[in-house]
Amino acid sequence: MEQENLTTTVTEFVLLGLTQSPELQRFLFLVFFIVYMMTWLGNLTIITTVITDHRLHTPMYFLLGNLAFIDLSESSVTVPKMLWDLLSKQKTIMFGGCMAQMFFFHFTGGAVVFFLMVMALDRYVAIHKPLHYLSIMNRGVCIGLVAGAWLGVFVHSIVQVTLTIQLPFCGPNTLDNFYCDVPQVIKLTCTDTYMVELLMVSNSGLLTIIIFIILIVSYTVILVKIRTHVPKGKHKALSTCGAQVVVVSIHFMPCIFIYARPFRKFSMDKAVAALYTVVTPMLNPMIYTPRNTEMKNAIKRLMRRVFSVRKPNM
């Protein structure tokens, strides 16, 4: 292969976005802006409540607060740029910015997967070892699990970007998406990407399927244990685990649809991507909070502290 084909000549990518209709773009801007604000409101409320309420200083809420932080980070990787492009005529992103967005997208998205695994482990210990729960899931273990999760997703993200950035980009630069992601970007390379696609499907898709199956089996075992061997606090345990099963499903099913197949274009790709990147981070607080009495009470206490009006001394 000639030397010029081994160098990157593409300096920027053009994003086609969700639609080419100006009217629909303005409508989607309004909808997704509201969703983004609700994402910040809901997740920031959970983070603040977990930090400020000493009654929530337990392993489960420590992990829930971390998950809320990841949801904020994940939505902020793609949504601000998407909102800007919905009101812009030129929808472009620099090559370096595209690679950076791809890295942080997989970094935060992978973190969600790892944290859901850690939260499943937390519920398993709480149900099967209730008397030793706090000693097993102590502060050191929780911090170690969180650090291990971040290290794992860092390695995953580095692999994704390294496999992509070494490919030659010397021709087309139009991405049929509203953000940079592996399936669309590698299709613009000037070489055969079969092996790279196979490695990435294994690194993302196959791994996601395996983890999803493990989590569903684990929660099934936990729910059976709750129904048959937990006489006290059964409703609370069922609500907590049920909420986590819902969160696992809405996170993993779009990931499996996008990454666990050859990188070919499907009509539902953009809709699924919008669901995963924009809507899902907003849903987590709505799923966890109404089903959790402790969290609802803690949020009420926080609201009273924030909005309370002190009467002046007479």
ABEGO torsion letter per residue (X at the ends): XBAAAABBABABBBBAEABABAAAAAAAAAAAAAAAAAAAAAAAAAAAAAAABAAABBAAAAAAAAAAAAAAAAAAAAAAAAAAAAABABBBBBAAAAAAAAAAAAAAAAAAAAAAAAAAAAAAAAAABAAAAAAABBAAAAAAAAAAAAAAAAAAAAAAAAAAAABBBABBABBBBABBBAAAAAAABABBAAAAAAAAAAAAAAAAAAAAAAAAAAAAAAAAAAAAABABGAAAAAAAAAAAAAAAAAAAAAAAAAAABBBBBBAAAAAAAAAAAAAAAAAAAAAAAAABAAAAAAAAAAAAAAABBBBBBX
